Amino acid sequence: MLPLALSRTEKNGGNCVRTRVGIELTPVASRIVEVVDRGRMWRTPGSGSSVVSFGVCPAPEADLDDALESLRGKAAAVVVWGTASEHRQVEVHIASYERMRAEALRTLADDGMPTRGVGADIAPAGPADGVRMPVVVSAASAKQMAEALQPLTDAGIRLRTVMTPAAALAAIARSRRTFSVPDTTEAYVALDNTLTCVALIRNGALVAAHELAWGFLDDGDRDRQPRRREEIAARLGDELAELFKTSSGAGRVTQLCICGGLPELRSTTLPLMERFDVEVEILDSLSGIDEGSLSQQADEFRERVSELRIAWVAAADWTTINLLRPNRRRASHAALSRAAVVAGVAAGLGSGWSITRTDSSSVAAASSATTRPVSTRPAPMRTAVDALALAAPPTLPSEASPAATAGTSLAKEEPTPLAAPDPPPIKQEPIVARFEPPSIEEIRERVLAPAPAPIHAEPPPIRHEPPAAARRVVREVMPRRVQLSAQQQPPPPPLRPASDAQPFDAALSSILFSADRQLAIIDGRVVGRGDAVRDATVVEISAGVVLLRDSQGRLRRLSTGGAGR
């Protein structure tokens, strides 16, 4: 077992650095590589992913539990060996991710492959023709995957990505695009202790793959010694020949790349070169990898780089296949639906509360207008008293006496009710102060009920104010409704014109633009509004331009005539 010293962050000079973890799970061993998380910005010429720690743990040993425990709380990308899987290219109609995935699975089912109880994901395999596009569909047994991943979830590791060995080989091919010839087919081989995976890759996309139930260790040997190099080369050649035959439509293979933990792996290259007449390369170089942070363990990592290649590519996040993607999208949609329901209920309660407050304020204003003096302007006592006498209802007890309507006697004597009146109701606002929020049932009945009759249509018997006072009440109530509606619906901020956006460094293959669907293929991946592309997010897709917002908030532009990355 190699030492494994993994931490949440590496502290250099007081700076905390985020890291990514890649784990390769095989029946006999687990390989772990941790690299510095720089997003996709490190994929610039002359730079590489910085490895901060690595380890190899035999599966039966108890030290594996300690190694996994040290990764508690971290997000990891995992490659799982030994599950029943299928990888194939199919053509689907351009639509949402869910619809394209469902169509791809129906195609596999029509070909006789069982699709119930599998975890599946799709990824673009080439440019679209405007209506249909080729995709790679990767499917694996969901039950076997869950059993293999259970120790990781028990250890508290957060699973970010799950893939098959074939998908990992496709990710290795994507990381080596600068060394491959465009529009050519390459074969990749991962040779493990007890299992082997062979895959055909074209332009970074998986064409076909087989996972074989034998490795470089001899199953018949009690001590599990490695097989002879000639036997390994012969069996591997037969499997490759069968794969080439069944995938003849992919074209002639121009290069063969091999990685794995077999000692002296280069000794198998010569027989394969003579049999297939192709260049054979062992992936034991440090191309794209920076091991400077390992210090004393750098030499050990260089010797095992071919064995750790799959765990490294998982940590470096080169893959386009993630078997957890469908579940995550469903969970995200469910969370958004629940949030929409909560927002709708909150908006309904807020609207009901606003309506109730407005109605209560209207009633309070009308009631106060009935009980308060009609005019507050300075005027002679005789004029004010005459106005009150004319406006008062004849049935009120205080005005039953003839002396109440005698203007001369009231002008000479200061009436007690006017000299020391009670506090005006408009200042006390007893109705609004004692108002309590209604229940949800009352609000629902109020919102769903037909519009009530206007408050001032039929004034109660005690209201006999002049028409001018009623018009003032209406003018005081109506602006409140208009103001509340204007505050609840602020205008959306204007979008900056595309001419102000800066160019974005990515490869835009094509744009599908219609009234109900706006999609684009960027860096070989189908994206829509809100999807992440490198370090930016797609904000708008038009007929010829894709607008993105980078991590610094700047508007970036991709057009169909722009250069790729």
C-alpha positions as CSV (number, residue, x, y, z in Angstrom):
1,M,0.0,0.0,0.0
2,L,1.3,3.5,-0.9
3,P,1.0,6.3,1.7
4,L,-2.1,8.3,1.3
5,A,-2.1,11.8,2.8
6,L,-5.2,13.6,1.5
7,S,-6.6,16.8,3.0
8,R,-9.5,19.1,2.2
9,T,-7.2,21.9,1.2
10,E,-3.5,22.2,0.7
11,K,-2.0,25.2,2.5
12,N,0.9,26.8,0.8
13,G,2.0,30.2,2.1
14,G,-1.2,30.7,3.9
15,N,-3.4,30.2,0.9
16,C,-6.1,27.5,0.8
17,V,-6.3,25.6,-2.5
18,R,-9.3,23.5,-3.5
19,T,-8.7,20.0,-4.7
20,R,-10.4,17.3,-6.8
21,V,-10.3,13.6,-6.0
22,G,-10.4,10.7,-8.6
23,I,-11.0,7.1,-7.4
24,E,-10.7,4.0,-9.4
25,L,-12.5,1.0,-7.9
26,T,-11.4,-2.5,-9.1
27,P,-12.1,-5.9,-7.6
28,V,-8.6,-6.2,-6.2
29,A,-7.4,-2.6,-5.5
30,S,-8.5,1.0,-5.3
31,R,-6.4,3.9,-6.7
32,I,-6.8,7.5,-5.5
33,V,-5.3,10.7,-7.0
34,E,-5.9,14.2,-5.8
35,V,-5.2,17.2,-8.0
36,V,-5.5,21.0,-7.5
37,D,-8.9,22.2,-8.6
38,R,-8.3,25.1,-11.1
39,G,-11.5,24.5,-13.1
40,R,-10.8,24.3,-16.8
41,M,-8.4,27.2,-16.8
42,W,-5.4,24.9,-16.4
43,R,-6.0,23.4,-19.8
44,T,-3.9,26.0,-21.5
45,P,-0.7,25.2,-23.5
46,G,2.3,24.6,-21.3
47,S,0.4,23.9,-18.1
48,G,-0.8,20.7,-16.4
49,S,-2.9,19.5,-13.5
50,S,-1.0,19.6,-10.2
51,V,-1.1,16.3,-8.3
52,V,-0.9,16.8,-4.5
53,S,-1.3,13.2,-3.3
54,F,-2.0,9.7,-4.5
55,G,-2.4,6.2,-3.2
56,V,-3.0,2.5,-4.1
57,C,-4.9,0.4,-1.6
58,P,-5.5,-3.4,-2.0
59,A,-9.2,-4.0,-1.6
60,P,-9.1,-6.7,1.1
61,E,-6.9,-4.7,3.5
62,A,-8.5,-2.7,6.3
63,D,-6.3,0.2,5.4
64,L,-8.7,1.0,2.6
65,D,-11.3,2.0,5.2
66,D,-8.8,4.4,6.7
67,A,-7.9,5.8,3.3
68,L,-11.6,6.4,2.5
69,E,-12.2,7.9,5.9
70,S,-9.5,10.5,5.2
71,L,-11.7,11.6,2.2
72,R,-14.8,12.3,4.3
73,G,-16.7,15.3,3.0
74,K,-14.8,15.6,-0.3
75,A,-16.4,15.4,-3.7
76,A,-15.0,12.6,-5.9
77,A,-15.2,11.3,-9.4
78,V,-15.3,7.5,-9.4
79,V,-14.5,4.9,-12.1
80,V,-16.2,1.6,-11.4
81,W,-14.9,-1.7,-12.9
82,G,-16.7,-5.0,-13.1
83,T,-20.3,-3.9,-13.8
84,A,-22.4,-5.0,-16.8
85,S,-22.2,-2.0,-19.2
86,E,-22.9,-1.1,-22.8
87,H,-21.5,1.8,-24.9
88,R,-22.8,2.7,-28.3
89,Q,-23.3,5.6,-30.7
90,V,-26.9,6.4,-31.9
91,E,-28.7,9.2,-33.6
92,V,-31.4,11.1,-31.8
93,H,-33.6,14.1,-32.6
94,I,-32.4,17.4,-31.1
95,A,-34.5,18.2,-28.0
96,S,-34.1,18.5,-24.3
97,Y,-31.6,16.2,-22.5
98,E,-34.4,14.1,-21.1
99,R,-36.0,13.5,-24.4
100,M,-32.7,12.7,-26.2
101,R,-31.7,10.3,-23.5
102,A,-35.1,8.6,-23.6
103,E,-34.9,8.2,-27.4
104,A,-31.4,6.8,-27.1
105,L,-32.5,4.2,-24.6
106,R,-35.5,3.2,-26.8
107,T,-33.0,2.6,-29.6
108,L,-30.9,0.3,-27.4
109,A,-34.1,-1.5,-26.3
110,D,-35.1,-2.0,-30.0
111,D,-31.7,-3.6,-30.5
112,G,-32.4,-6.1,-27.8
113,M,-30.5,-4.6,-24.9
114,P,-32.3,-4.5,-21.6
115,T,-32.7,-0.9,-20.4
116,R,-34.7,-1.5,-17.1
117,G,-32.6,-1.1,-14.0
118,V,-29.7,0.7,-15.7
119,G,-28.0,4.0,-15.1
120,A,-27.4,5.8,-18.4
121,D,-26.1,9.0,-19.7
122,I,-25.5,10.5,-23.2
123,A,-22.9,12.9,-24.6
124,P,-22.5,14.5,-28.1
125,A,-20.5,12.4,-30.5
126,G,-20.4,14.8,-33.4
127,P,-21.9,17.9,-35.1
128,A,-25.7,18.0,-35.7
129,D,-27.4,18.4,-39.0
130,G,-30.1,20.8,-37.6
131,V,-32.6,18.0,-36.8
132,R,-30.7,15.0,-35.6
133,M,-27.3,14.5,-34.0
134,P,-25.1,11.5,-33.0
135,V,-24.7,10.9,-29.3
136,V,-22.8,8.3,-27.2
137,V,-25.0,6.4,-24.8
138,S,-23.3,4.8,-21.8
139,A,-25.4,2.4,-19.7
140,A,-24.4,0.3,-16.7
141,S,-26.3,-1.9,-14.1
142,A,-27.6,0.5,-11.4
143,K,-27.6,-2.2,-8.8
144,Q,-24.0,-3.2,-9.3
145,M,-23.0,0.4,-9.3
146,A,-24.8,1.1,-6.1
147,E,-23.1,-1.9,-4.4
148,A,-19.6,-0.8,-5.6
149,L,-20.2,2.8,-4.4
150,Q,-21.6,1.9,-1.0
151,P,-18.3,1.9,0.9
152,L,-17.6,5.4,-0.4
153,T,-21.0,6.8,0.6
154,D,-20.6,5.1,4.0
155,A,-17.3,6.9,4.4
156,G,-19.0,10.2,3.9
157,I,-17.5,10.9,0.4
158,R,-19.7,13.1,-1.9
159,L,-20.0,11.5,-5.3
160,R,-19.7,14.1,-8.0
161,T,-19.2,11.9,-11.1
162,V,-19.5,8.1,-11.8
163,M,-18.3,6.5,-15.0
164,T,-17.3,3.2,-16.5
165,P,-13.7,2.4,-17.6
166,A,-14.7,2.9,-21.2
167,A,-15.8,6.4,-20.4
168,A,-12.5,7.0,-18.6
169,L,-10.6,5.9,-21.7
170,A,-12.6,8.4,-23.8
171,A,-11.7,11.1,-21.2
172,I,-8.0,10.1,-21.6
173,A,-8.4,10.5,-25.4
174,R,-9.9,14.0,-24.9
175,S,-7.0,15.0,-22.7
176,R,-4.6,14.0,-25.6
177,R,-6.5,15.8,-28.5
178,T,-3.4,17.9,-29.2
179,F,-1.4,14.7,-30.0
180,S,-4.1,13.0,-32.2
181,V,-4.9,13.5,-35.8
182,P,-8.4,14.9,-36.4
183,D,-11.0,12.5,-38.0
184,T,-9.0,9.4,-37.3
185,T,-9.9,6.4,-35.1
186,E,-7.7,5.4,-32.1
187,A,-7.8,2.3,-29.9
188,Y,-7.3,2.7,-26.1
189,V,-6.6,-0.2,-23.7
190,A,-6.7,-0.3,-19.9
191,L,-5.0,-3.4,-18.6
192,D,-5.8,-4.1,-15.0
193,N,-5.0,-7.0,-12.6
194,T,-8.1,-9.1,-13.3
195,L,-10.1,-7.0,-15.9
196,T,-9.3,-5.3,-19.2
197,C,-11.2,-2.7,-21.2
198,V,-10.7,-1.9,-24.9
199,A,-12.3,1.1,-26.6
200,L,-12.4,2.9,-30.0
201,I,-12.3,6.7,-29.9
202,R,-12.9,9.1,-32.8
203,N,-12.4,12.9,-32.3
204,G,-12.6,12.4,-28.5
205,A,-15.9,10.6,-28.7
206,L,-16.5,7.0,-27.7
207,V,-17.4,4.8,-30.7
208,A,-17.5,1.3,-29.1
209,A,-16.1,-0.6,-26.1
210,H,-15.7,-4.0,-24.5
211,E,-14.9,-4.9,-20.9
212,L,-13.1,-8.2,-20.7
213,A,-13.2,-10.6,-17.8
214,W,-9.4,-11.2,-17.7
215,G,-6.3,-9.2,-16.7
216,F,-2.6,-9.5,-16.6
217,L,-2.7,-11.7,-13.6
218,D,-3.0,-15.5,-14.2
219,D,-6.3,-16.8,-12.8
220,G,-5.0,-20.3,-12.7
221,D,-2.0,-19.5,-10.6
222,R,-2.5,-19.7,-6.8
223,D,0.0,-16.9,-6.2
224,R,-1.6,-14.8,-8.9
225,Q,1.6,-14.2,-10.8
226,P,1.5,-12.0,-14.0
227,R,0.9,-13.8,-17.3
228,R,3.6,-14.2,-19.9
229,R,4.0,-11.2,-22.1
230,E,3.4,-13.3,-25.3
231,E,0.1,-14.6,-23.9
232,I,-1.0,-11.1,-22.9
233,A,-0.2,-9.7,-26.4
234,A,-1.9,-12.6,-28.1
235,R,-5.1,-12.4,-26.1
236,L,-5.2,-8.6,-26.4
237,G,-4.6,-8.8,-30.1
238,D,-7.6,-11.2,-30.6
239,E,-9.9,-8.9,-28.6
240,L,-8.8,-5.9,-30.6
241,A,-9.3,-7.7,-33.9
242,E,-12.9,-8.6,-32.9
243,L,-13.6,-5.0,-31.8
244,F,-12.2,-3.7,-35.1
245,K,-14.4,-6.1,-37.1
246,T,-17.6,-5.2,-35.3
247,S,-16.9,-1.5,-35.6
248,S,-15.6,-1.4,-39.2
249,G,-17.7,1.7,-39.9
250,A,-15.5,3.8,-37.6
251,G,-12.6,3.6,-40.1
252,R,-9.1,2.2,-39.9
253,V,-7.3,2.4,-36.5
254,T,-4.2,4.6,-36.7
255,Q,-2.9,4.4,-33.2
256,L,-3.1,2.1,-30.1
257,C,-2.6,3.5,-26.6
258,I,-2.2,1.3,-23.5
259,C,-2.2,2.0,-19.8
260,G,-2.2,-0.2,-16.7
261,G,-0.3,-1.6,-13.8
262,L,1.6,-4.4,-15.6
263,P,5.3,-4.2,-14.9
264,E,7.4,-3.7,-18.0
265,L,4.3,-2.8,-20.0
266,R,6.4,-1.7,-23.0
267,S,7.3,-5.3,-23.7
268,T,3.8,-5.9,-25.2
269,T,4.1,-3.2,-27.8
270,L,6.2,-5.0,-30.5
271,P,3.8,-8.0,-31.1
272,L,0.9,-5.6,-31.4
273,M,2.7,-3.3,-33.8
274,E,3.7,-6.2,-36.0
275,R,0.1,-7.7,-36.0
276,F,-1.9,-4.4,-36.7
277,D,0.8,-2.3,-38.4
278,V,-0.1,0.7,-36.2
279,E,1.8,2.9,-33.7
280,V,1.6,1.6,-30.2
281,E,2.1,4.1,-27.3
282,I,2.3,3.3,-23.6
283,L,0.7,6.1,-21.5
284,D,3.5,6.4,-19.0
285,S,4.6,10.0,-19.7
286,L,3.8,13.0,-17.5
287,S,2.2,14.9,-20.4
288,G,-0.5,17.2,-18.8
289,I,0.5,16.2,-15.3
290,D,2.5,18.4,-12.8
291,E,4.0,16.3,-10.0
292,G,6.1,19.1,-8.5
293,S,3.9,19.3,-5.4
294,L,4.6,15.7,-4.4
295,S,8.3,16.4,-3.4
296,Q,9.6,13.1,-2.0
297,Q,6.9,11.0,-3.6
298,A,7.4,12.4,-7.1
299,D,9.7,9.5,-8.1
300,E,7.1,6.9,-7.0
301,F,4.4,8.7,-8.9
302,R,6.4,8.8,-12.1
303,E,7.0,5.0,-11.9
304,R,3.2,4.4,-11.4
305,V,1.8,7.0,-13.7
306,S,0.6,4.4,-16.2
307,E,-1.3,2.6,-13.4
308,L,-2.7,5.8,-12.0
309,R,-3.7,7.3,-15.4
310,I,-7.5,6.4,-15.0
311,A,-7.7,7.8,-11.5
312,W,-5.9,10.9,-12.6
313,V,-8.2,11.6,-15.6
314,A,-11.2,11.2,-13.3
315,A,-9.8,13.8,-10.9
316,A,-8.9,16.1,-13.8
317,D,-12.5,16.2,-14.9
318,W,-12.1,15.5,-18.6
319,T,-15.1,13.2,-18.9
320,T,-18.3,14.0,-20.7
321,I,-20.2,10.9,-19.3
322,N,-21.7,11.0,-15.8
323,L,-24.1,8.2,-14.8
324,L,-25.3,10.4,-11.9
325,R,-26.5,13.2,-14.3
326,P,-30.1,12.0,-14.8
327,N,-30.7,11.6,-11.0
328,R,-29.3,15.0,-10.3
329,R,-31.4,16.7,-13.0
330,R,-34.5,15.0,-11.6
331,A,-33.6,16.2,-8.1
332,S,-32.9,19.7,-9.4
333,H,-36.2,19.8,-11.2
334,A,-38.1,18.5,-8.2
335,A,-36.4,21.2,-6.0
336,L,-37.3,23.9,-8.5
337,S,-40.9,22.7,-8.6
338,R,-41.2,22.7,-4.8
339,A,-39.7,26.2,-4.7
340,A,-42.2,27.4,-7.3
341,V,-45.1,26.0,-5.2
342,V,-43.8,27.7,-2.1
343,A,-43.3,31.0,-4.0
344,G,-46.9,30.7,-5.4
345,V,-48.3,30.1,-1.9
346,A,-46.3,33.0,-0.6
347,A,-47.4,35.3,-3.4
348,G,-51.1,34.3,-2.8
349,L,-50.8,35.0,0.9
350,G,-49.1,38.3,0.2
351,S,-51.8,39.3,-2.3
352,G,-54.5,38.3,0.1
353,W,-52.9,40.2,2.9
354,S,-52.5,43.3,0.6
355,I,-56.2,43.1,-0.4
356,T,-57.3,42.7,3.2
357,R,-55.1,45.6,4.4
358,T,-56.4,47.8,1.6
359,D,-60.0,47.0,2.3
360,S,-59.6,47.5,6.0
361,S,-57.9,50.9,5.4
362,S,-60.7,51.9,3.1
363,V,-63.3,51.0,5.8
364,A,-61.3,52.8,8.4
365,A,-61.0,55.9,6.2
366,A,-64.7,55.9,5.4
367,S,-65.7,55.5,9.1
368,S,-63.3,58.3,10.2
369,A,-64.7,60.5,7.5
370,T,-68.2,60.0,8.9
371,T,-67.4,60.9,12.5
372,R,-64.8,63.7,12.0
373,P,-65.7,67.3,11.3
374,V,-66.3,68.0,7.6
375,S,-64.1,71.1,7.4
376,T,-61.0,72.0,9.3
377,R,-60.5,75.4,7.7
378,P,-60.8,78.5,9.9
379,A,-64.4,79.8,9.8
380,P,-66.8,81.7,12.0
381,M,-68.5,79.6,14.6
382,R,-72.0,80.3,13.1
383,T,-70.9,78.9,9.7
384,A,-69.4,75.7,11.1
385,V,-72.4,75.0,13.4
386,D,-74.9,75.6,10.5
387,A,-73.0,73.2,8.3
388,L,-73.1,70.5,11.0
389,A,-76.8,71.1,11.6
390,L,-77.6,70.7,7.9
391,A,-75.4,67.6,7.4
392,A,-76.5,65.8,10.6
393,P,-79.1,63.0,10.1
394,P,-82.5,63.9,11.6
395,T,-82.7,60.6,13.6
396,L,-79.7,61.2,15.8
397,P,-80.7,61.8,19.5
398,S,-78.3,64.8,19.9
399,E,-80.3,66.6,17.2
400,A,-83.9,65.9,18.3
401,S,-84.2,69.1,20.2
402,P,-85.3,72.3,18.2
403,A,-82.5,74.2,20.0
404,A,-80.0,72.1,18.0
405,T,-81.1,73.7,14.7
406,A,-81.4,77.2,16.1
407,G,-78.4,78.9,14.7
408,T,-78.7,82.1,16.8
409,S,-78.6,80.4,20.2
410,L,-75.7,78.1,19.2
411,A,-73.7,81.0,18.0
412,K,-74.1,82.8,21.3
413,E,-73.4,79.8,23.5
414,E,-70.3,77.6,23.1
415,P,-71.7,74.0,22.8
416,T,-70.0,71.5,25.1
417,P,-69.6,68.7,22.4
418,L,-67.6,71.0,20.1
419,A,-65.6,72.6,22.9
420,A,-64.2,69.4,24.3
421,P,-64.6,66.6,21.6
422,D,-63.3,63.1,21.9
423,P,-60.0,62.3,20.1
424,P,-60.7,62.1,16.3
425,P,-61.1,58.6,15.1
426,I,-58.8,59.2,12.2
427,K,-55.9,59.6,14.7
428,Q,-56.7,56.6,16.8
429,E,-57.4,54.2,13.8
430,P,-59.0,51.6,16.1
431,I,-60.0,49.3,13.3
432,V,-56.5,49.0,11.7
433,A,-54.8,48.7,15.1
434,R,-57.0,45.8,16.2
435,F,-56.8,44.1,12.8
436,E,-55.4,40.5,12.8
437,P,-54.1,38.6,9.8
438,P,-56.9,36.4,8.4
439,S,-56.5,32.6,8.1
440,I,-55.5,30.9,4.9
441,E,-59.1,29.7,4.3
442,E,-60.4,33.2,4.6
443,I,-57.7,34.5,2.1
444,R,-58.5,31.6,-0.3
445,E,-62.2,32.4,-0.2
446,R,-61.5,36.1,-0.7
447,V,-59.2,35.6,-3.6
448,L,-61.4,33.0,-5.4
449,A,-64.7,34.8,-4.7
450,P,-66.1,37.2,-7.3
451,A,-65.2,40.8,-7.1
452,P,-67.1,42.5,-4.2
453,A,-69.4,45.4,-4.8
454,P,-67.7,48.8,-4.4
455,I,-67.6,49.9,-0.8
456,H,-69.2,53.3,-1.5
457,A,-72.0,52.0,-3.7
458,E,-74.6,52.0,-1.0
459,P,-73.4,54.0,2.1
460,P,-74.8,52.9,5.4
461,P,-77.6,54.9,7.0
462,I,-75.1,56.8,9.3
463,R,-73.1,58.1,6.3
464,H,-74.5,61.3,4.8
465,E,-71.3,63.1,4.0
466,P,-71.3,65.4,0.9
467,P,-70.3,64.0,-2.4
468,A,-67.0,65.9,-2.2
469,A,-66.0,63.9,0.9
470,A,-66.8,60.6,-0.8
471,R,-64.7,61.5,-3.8
472,R,-61.8,62.3,-1.5
473,V,-62.1,58.8,0.1
474,V,-62.0,57.1,-3.3
475,R,-59.0,59.1,-4.4
476,E,-57.2,58.1,-1.1
477,V,-57.9,54.4,-1.7
478,M,-57.3,53.8,-5.4
479,P,-53.7,55.0,-5.6
480,R,-52.7,52.5,-2.9
481,R,-53.9,49.6,-5.1
482,V,-52.0,51.0,-8.1
483,Q,-48.9,51.6,-6.1
484,L,-48.9,48.1,-4.6
485,S,-49.2,46.5,-8.1
486,A,-46.4,48.7,-9.5
487,Q,-44.1,47.7,-6.6
488,Q,-44.8,44.0,-6.9
489,Q,-43.8,43.8,-10.6
490,P,-40.5,45.6,-11.2
491,P,-39.4,45.9,-14.8
492,P,-36.7,43.4,-15.8
493,P,-33.2,44.9,-16.3
494,P,-32.3,45.4,-19.9
495,L,-29.8,43.0,-21.6
496,R,-26.7,44.6,-23.0
497,P,-26.4,44.4,-26.8
498,A,-24.3,41.5,-28.2
499,S,-21.9,44.0,-29.8
500,D,-20.6,45.0,-26.3
501,A,-19.7,41.4,-25.4
502,Q,-16.1,40.2,-25.6
503,P,-15.2,37.0,-27.6
504,F,-15.2,33.7,-25.7
505,D,-12.6,31.0,-26.1
506,A,-14.6,28.0,-27.0
507,A,-15.6,25.9,-30.1
508,L,-19.1,26.6,-31.3
509,S,-20.1,23.9,-33.7
510,S,-23.7,24.8,-34.5
511,I,-26.8,26.5,-33.2
512,L,-30.4,25.2,-33.2
513,F,-32.8,28.2,-32.8
514,S,-36.5,28.0,-33.0
515,A,-39.5,29.5,-31.1
516,D,-39.6,26.7,-28.6
517,R,-36.0,25.5,-28.5
518,Q,-32.7,27.2,-28.3
519,L,-29.6,24.9,-28.2
520,A,-26.0,25.1,-29.1
521,I,-23.1,22.7,-29.4
522,I,-20.1,24.1,-27.7
523,D,-16.9,22.1,-27.2
524,G,-18.8,19.1,-28.6
525,R,-21.5,19.3,-25.9
526,V,-25.2,20.3,-26.2
527,V,-26.0,23.3,-24.0
528,G,-28.9,25.6,-23.4
529,R,-29.6,28.7,-21.4
530,G,-28.3,28.3,-17.8
531,D,-25.8,25.6,-18.6
532,A,-22.1,26.0,-17.7
533,V,-19.4,26.2,-20.4
534,R,-15.9,26.2,-19.1
535,D,-15.9,29.1,-16.5
536,A,-19.0,30.9,-17.9
537,T,-22.8,30.4,-18.0
538,V,-25.0,30.6,-21.1
539,V,-27.4,33.5,-20.8
540,E,-28.8,33.8,-24.3
541,I,-28.9,31.8,-27.6
542,S,-29.9,33.5,-30.8
543,A,-29.9,32.5,-34.5
544,G,-26.2,33.2,-34.9
545,V,-24.7,34.2,-31.6
546,V,-24.4,32.7,-28.1
547,L,-24.0,35.1,-25.2
548,L,-22.3,33.9,-21.9
549,R,-21.6,35.4,-18.6
550,D,-18.1,34.5,-17.1
551,S,-17.2,34.1,-13.5
552,Q,-16.3,37.9,-13.3
553,G,-19.7,39.0,-14.5
554,R,-18.5,40.0,-18.0
555,L,-20.6,39.4,-21.1
556,R,-18.9,37.1,-23.6
557,R,-19.9,36.2,-27.2
558,L,-19.6,33.1,-29.4
559,S,-20.7,33.3,-33.0
560,T,-20.9,30.6,-35.7
561,G,-18.1,32.2,-37.6
562,G,-15.8,32.4,-34.6
563,A,-12.6,30.3,-34.0
564,G,-12.6,27.3,-31.8
565,R,-10.5,26.8,-28.7
